[in-house]
Amino acid sequence: MAAFPSSAAAAPVVVLGPRGHAVTHNDPFVTGPALTPAPARGAGDASAATNLGALASAAAVSGGTVSGGAAKSGKRKPAPKPEPTVASELARLYHRHQITLAADRTDTASFNHALAAERRLEGTRRTELSAVTENLHEMAASGSLTASRLPVLFDTLERNREWWTTGPLLTSGERVEFTDSQLVWEYYAGQGIELQVLGSFGKADGLYTAGPADYPALHSLLAEIIPLAAQRGGGLTWEYYFNFDGGRPPWTSAMSQATGLESLSRAYEAFHDPTYLDVARQALAIFNDRPPVGVRIPTSLGTRFLQYSFAPGTSIINAFLQTLIGLYDYAKVSGSAQAMKLFDAGNAEALAEVPHFDTGAWSLYRPGLEDPLSYHQLVTGFLQQLCARTAAPVFCTTAQHFQADLTTAPVLSLLTGRARVHKPTSIRFRLSKISRVGIIVLAGSSAIFSTSATFAHGAGSFSIPQPKRTGVYTVRLSATDLAGNFNRIVGTLSVSR
């Protein structure tokens, strides 16, 4: 069974080939909402990118490039100990025998080439590549540039250098691929293109579901992404290396990690290679650790698993449910008692939480915030999958509710019936689900006010011009929900002195 509902729409992907040739096509294995759930607190927190030319000079420099750890240097006057840099951290890893001399030289050269390209670029291209080199520098300065992270970090650097020197400009949120790779990337404005771990593992699940003809692509994708896992919390973790919604790299997600478990379980079923299950076993560690390293929040009933390791106070239900699906499937395929114990703890909490994400007419993304249409469909699919796996009434019934919401018209009621002449007036109403609400106020057959806006469920209001005379006005309210369901009501507003 696929990790993500088959109803999710295929996403357009920009694919970059040799010599900067790019084409856009709909990839049936890359679904829109499955890639990056909306930020936990609103707009993304992309830090301002800076040119690293000045930062590079803090390290040993030669002709404007950063010297590698193995390079020899002449005598220098004593100076204050400089802040760690990419070059100094690579040298440290080499001298501690954590990386080879070849890796030190290769990664140093890669960083130098990126800095040189950055200096030649202008505008958006320079800003985006600068953001990637800046993130790499900040990880070095904070001591986060570990040996296990080098493959993914320098792959990210090289892909960004290739894109911003040869590829087209992008719109924030566009999905990106390369002709020589199966991995899915995503463009985050101000942060460059970043490896989309969730999207890549979601694609892997799609390739498995499609059948044996697509197994070679599944094998290739996993062969690429498995080595990009880093050591975190005593196990393997696929991390994110960019600033996002207040989180600073490196951070991780229970949802993307659990989707990895599911993909690896599917690969075992496809190829009967126990190596996939062994990798998945090593990827369980972060589900036992609390944030910021792990994604586990103990509760009175069991465990809540986090979408973002940097946001322990944020509960996102679709991410929680997909995490349970991944844990369950790996436990069933592998027979892992540890994975089943993790699932049981999360399941106990989810059974209690799910009803609180049902408004009675639509789903909530997190407490107090209704889902957009794509996420309503996504969480409905996850509940259906958990219903099929566990037969738990809470999952089954809520899935049925959410499915019915897709064809149920919003309910409107007019709350304001009286107003005073020449006084500021608001017309209040109650709405059952997030919708576009329109209003027309008529004096006789003449419209004196009309407008529309989007409102969440609950009470809303429109401020209208002050009534100029007494009498009975007609108020027409209409609502169209996110799925296109429509309703209209007509009421009256009695205006007196």
Phi, psi and omega in degrees: 000139182291152178291328185242146183305139182293344180285347181296136185286141175296143183261143173292139182232134175266119185251124181261128179249193180298149176057030174078011179284122183235141176229152178246132177212162176275118179268115183295346181258003177243106182264145185303294188289344184284348187280302184220099175305153183304151180306152184293330185231013178126224185295148179296155184253059180289123180285155179292130180282148178229157177284131183270008178303317180290321181295324181298329182291344178288338177267180173295131184236151177212106182064029178088006179244161183273132182281142180283167184295332185272353183288146178274149179227152179280180180290142180227156177290148178304140180216161177303146180298122183285160174297141177304141178236174177302315181295316182291326179288322175297318178297319179298316179297323179293313183291338175268009177063029177268340172223162181276166175299321179297319179294318178302310183293319181296313182290324176297316179296321179298317180294317178299318179296322179294318178296319179295318178296320179302318182293333181277340185275166178223163172060222184301320182299317179292319180300315184289316178294323178298321180298322180290316178293326178294317177300320179295318178297316181295325176293322176296315182296330182269000180082016183267000182274079182269163183299321184290341180271347185300317182302313182287323182294317183277338170294317177299317180298313182294320179295323178289321177298318179296315185293311188282348174263341183229335188272173180282161171291154187236162171262138183307132181096351179294142177273146187227141172222170177235146186297338181263017186210154175262351185293150177256132177241165178219143180269121174249111184306127182089357180228003180077194175267138185230146178301124179264092185299310180299316180296322180292316178290325175298321176297320179300317178297320178296321179295323177295313182298327182295335176115175187306330181298335181258006179296323177302321178293322176300315180299317181295317181298312181292327177297331177280316191275332181302314180292351181269005174284145180249161174283123180208127178061028178084011179212191179266135180219135172269113188256173173244142190235045178212162179285131184208117172053039180093347178272138180250146183291149000268139175228170182216178187218134176298324183295311181292322180294317181290326175295327172298318177302317181296316180298318180293324176296319178295321179296323176298318179294327181283320190245350180057035179255111183296347178302323180297319179290327178293319176298317179298320178301318179291340181274002180281344191304316186291344178283349177260345184261147175278161177293156010274353179286310183253195187230019185258127174241109178294142176232175180294337181260334184174250184215140167253133178258137191267142171292318183235126180294341180267000183231072185294341181268001184255122179252114180245113192291323181296322179294319179298314183293318178294327175299317179296321179300314180297316179296317181298312184295319177295319180298319181291319182287321186267339187077017183290116177293326179295315180295321180292325177296319177296317178299313182301319180293317178291322181297319179300319179288318182297321179300326179280329185277324189307315180302333180285351178259011177248111180283351187099346179220349182194169180266155173257140175286310170219168184308126177088355183231116180288151178288144161292168185304314184298324180282330173298316178294322181296310183292328176299316178297319178297318178296321178297321179293319178291326175299315180296326183279322190244341185060021179292126182304324181299314180294316184293314182292317180294323176299319178295318178301311184294324178295319179293327180301333183291343180236012181257128181291148176295149178257130180242145170218138180275127183258341182256124179238347182226152177207168179249142180295142179060024178240146176305135186228135172239135176260114183263151179211166175241141187229138185278333183207160180305128186204164168271118184252131175246150179225140171227127176250127183240139168253104190069237178257004183260127177282124179257350179197138173205143176191179176207158179196163178268134181231147171282170178295154183110202182277141176220174181203154171242133171275127183244161178302151180300129178300135184267346178210160179286165178136186180253123179255150176265134178241120176250124177241137176228154179218134174237118183280180186293338178268002178093003178288139190236145174212153179218143174228157177232131178223185180232154176235116181267119182253125180232174179281000000 
